[in-house]
C-alpha cells in the first residue's frame, strides 16, 4: 500500500508539473463546443485527434479557420488531454514564441530558449497570421519547425490558408519550405463560419437589454 501511495504521489506531482510548465491558462472544455455553429468542420476528424495517434507518429496538427470558430479551444483541449496522457506540452501564441527568441541577446541565451521550445513532445503555436511579422521571425519559426520535423509534434492554429503565408512573413525566402515541412506529415482541420464570440456578445447584449426592460416595467 505504501508503494502504491508513493507511485500515486509521483504521478500526481508529475501531472502538476507538466500542467504548470504547459502554461495553458483558462479555456472552455470540449463539452461546451457547439458543433452546430461552424458552417464547416469535420467532427469525426477532430474527435480522432484526441486519440493522439498523430502524436505517436510525430505528425503535426494544423487548425485553419477565421477568427472565433474554436481553433484555440480545440488546441487547448488537445494540449490538456495530452498532458493527462503523460506528454510534455508547451502552449503559447506565435508572437510570444517569436518575440521571445528574437529578444535573446547572446547565442547561449538563444540556445537555452530554443531548447525550451524544441524539447516538449507537443508544442502548441497559437494564432499564426494574426500579426504580420518580419523575415527574422520567419527564420526563427523555420528553425523551430526544422528541429522538430518528423520527430515531435506541433499543434498549430492559423487564420491564414498556406497560400497567404507570404502576407504573414513578407519578403521571407523560407516560407515555401516552412509550409512544406509543416504539412508533409500532418492532420489538417479546416473550420469555416462566423465568430462564435461575436454570437455570444450579441446574445449577452440582448439578454442585458431584456433585463433592463423588465426593471423599467417593474418600477
TIZAPA-257811 format. One record per residue (C-alpha): residue in three letters; x, y, z. Coordinates in steps of 0.5 Angstrom, whole numbers, plus 500, padded with zeros to 3 digits. Example, Ala and Ser with C-alpha at 12.3 -4.5 7.8 and 13.67 -1.06 7.14 Angstrom:
<pts>
Ala525491516/Ser527498514/
</pts>
This chain:
<pts>
Unk500500500/Unk506505502/Unk509503495/Unk502505491/Unk502511495/Unk509514493/Unk507512486/Unk501516486/Unk504522489/Unk510522484/Unk504521478/Unk501527482/Unk507531482/Unk509530475/Unk502532473/Unk502538477/Unk509540474/Unk507539467/Unk501543467/Unk505548470/Unk510548465/Unk505548459/Unk502555461/Unk495553458/Unk491559462/Unk484559462/Unk480555457/Unk473552455/Unk472544456/Unk470541449/Unk464539452/Unk462547451/Unk464546444/Unk458548439/Unk459543433/Unk453546430/Unk455553430/Unk461553425/Unk459552417/Unk464547416/Unk468543421/Unk470535421/Unk467533427/Unk470526427/Unk477528425/Unk477533431/Unk475527435/Unk480523432/Unk486528434/Unk484526442/Unk487519441/Unk494522440/Unk495517434/Unk498523430/Unk503525436/Unk505518437/Unk507518429/Unk510525430/Unk505528426/Unk503536426/Unk496538427/Unk494544424/Unk488548425/Unk486553420/Unk480558420/Unk478565421/Unk477569428/Unk473566433/Unk471559430/Unk474555436/Unk481553434/Unk485556440/Unk479552444/Unk481545441/Unk488546441/Unk488548449/Unk484542450/Unk488537446/Unk494540450/Unk490539457/Unk489532455/Unk496530452/Unk498533459/Unk494528463/Unk496522458/Unk504524460/Unk506528455/Unk510534456/Unk507540453/Unk508548452/Unk503553450/Unk504560447/Unk502565442/Unk506565435/Unk508573438/Unk510570445/Unk515565442/Unk518569436/Unk519575440/Unk522571446/Unk527568441/Unk528575438/Unk530578444/Unk535574447/Unk542578447/Unk547572446/Unk548566443/Unk548562449/Unk542565452/Unk538564445/Unk540557445/Unk537556452/Unk531559450/Unk531555443/Unk532548447/Unk526551452/Unk521550445/Unk524544442/Unk524539448/Unk517539449/Unk514533446/Unk508537444/Unk509545442/Unk503549441/Unk503555437/Unk497559437/Unk495565433/Unk500565427/Unk498570422/Unk494575426/Unk500580426/Unk505581420/Unk512579422/Unk519580420/Unk523576416/Unk527575422/Unk521572425/Unk520567419/Unk527565420/Unk526563427/Unk520559426/Unk523556421/Unk529554426/Unk524551431/Unk520547425/Unk526544422/Unk529542429/Unk522538431/Unk521536424/Unk519528424/Unk521527431/Unk516531435/Unk509534434/Unk507541433/Unk500544434/Unk499550430/Unk493555429/Unk492560424/Unk487564421/Unk491564414/Unk491559409/Unk498557407/Unk498561400/Unk497567404/Unk503566409/Unk507571405/Unk503576407/Unk505574415/Unk512573413/Unk513578408/Unk520578404/Unk522572407/Unk525567403/Unk524561407/Unk516561407/Unk515556402/Unk520551405/Unk517552412/Unk510551410/Unk512544406/Unk516542413/Unk509543417/Unk504540412/Unk509534410/Unk506530415/Unk500533419/Unk493533420/Unk490539417/Unk483541420/Unk479547416/Unk474550420/Unk469556417/Unk464560420/Unk462566423/Unk466568430/Unk462565436/Unk465570441/Unk461575437/Unk455571437/Unk456571445/Unk457578445/Unk450579441/Unk447574446/Unk449578452/Unk447585450/Unk440582448/Unk440579455/Unk442585459/Unk437589454/Unk431585456/Unk434585464/Unk434593463/Unk427593460/Unk424589466/Unk427593471/Unk423599468/Unk417596468/Unk417594475/Unk418601477/
</pts>
